[in-house]
Amino acid sequence: MAVPKRRTSKAKRDSRRSQNMKMRAPGLSVCPHCHEPKLPHRVCPNCNYYDGREIVASEA
Protein backbone atom coordinates (compact mmCIF):
# COMPACT_ATOMS: atom_id res chain seq x y z
CA MET A 1 0.00 0.00 0.00
CA ALA A 2 1.30 3.47 -0.88
CA VAL A 3 2.25 5.71 2.00
CA PRO A 4 2.98 9.46 1.64
CA LYS A 5 6.68 10.31 2.02
CA ARG A 6 6.01 13.78 3.38
CA ARG A 7 3.23 15.41 5.33
CA THR A 8 1.01 17.62 3.17
CA SER A 9 1.50 21.24 4.18
CA LYS A 10 -1.42 23.43 5.23
CA ALA A 11 -0.96 25.64 2.15
CA LYS A 12 -1.07 22.68 -0.23
CA ARG A 13 -4.08 21.19 1.53
CA ASP A 14 -6.00 24.48 1.66
CA SER A 15 -5.23 25.41 -1.95
CA ARG A 16 -6.66 22.08 -3.03
CA ARG A 17 -9.83 22.72 -1.04
CA SER A 18 -10.15 26.32 -2.22
CA GLN A 19 -11.85 25.28 -5.47
CA ASN A 20 -15.05 24.64 -3.49
CA MET A 21 -14.92 28.14 -2.02
CA LYS A 22 -15.12 29.70 -5.48
CA MET A 23 -18.57 28.23 -6.13
CA ARG A 24 -21.33 30.79 -5.85
CA ALA A 25 -24.92 31.23 -6.88
CA PRO A 26 -25.51 32.01 -10.56
CA GLY A 27 -26.32 35.57 -11.54
CA LEU A 28 -29.97 36.17 -12.25
CA SER A 29 -31.42 38.44 -14.90
CA VAL A 30 -34.89 39.94 -15.14
CA CYS A 31 -37.40 38.63 -17.67
CA PRO A 32 -38.40 41.54 -19.95
CA HIS A 33 -41.88 40.07 -20.38
CA CYS A 34 -43.03 39.35 -16.82
CA HIS A 35 -40.20 41.02 -14.82
CA GLU A 36 -39.50 37.90 -12.76
CA PRO A 37 -35.92 36.74 -12.03
CA LYS A 38 -34.61 34.02 -14.36
CA LEU A 39 -31.33 32.48 -15.44
CA PRO A 40 -29.77 34.26 -18.42
CA HIS A 41 -30.10 32.64 -21.88
CA ARG A 42 -32.91 30.37 -20.70
CA VAL A 43 -36.67 30.25 -21.10
CA CYS A 44 -38.46 32.09 -18.30
CA PRO A 45 -40.05 29.46 -16.01
CA ASN A 46 -42.83 31.87 -15.09
CA CYS A 47 -44.15 33.04 -18.49
CA ASN A 48 -42.38 30.61 -20.91
CA TYR A 49 -41.02 33.45 -23.07
CA TYR A 50 -37.54 33.71 -24.57
CA ASP A 51 -36.34 36.55 -26.83
CA GLY A 52 -39.85 38.00 -27.04
CA ARG A 53 -41.49 34.76 -28.22
CA GLU A 54 -43.50 32.13 -26.36
CA ILE A 55 -41.44 28.95 -26.53
CA VAL A 56 -43.38 26.45 -24.44
CA ALA A 57 -47.15 26.49 -24.85
CA SER A 58 -48.95 27.24 -21.60
CA GLU A 59 -51.65 24.89 -20.38
CA ALA A 60 -53.59 27.74 -18.77
Secondary structure, 3 states (H helix, E strand, C coil): CCCCCCCCCHHHHHHHHHHHHCCCCCCCEECCCCCCEECCCCCCCCCCEECCEECCCCCC
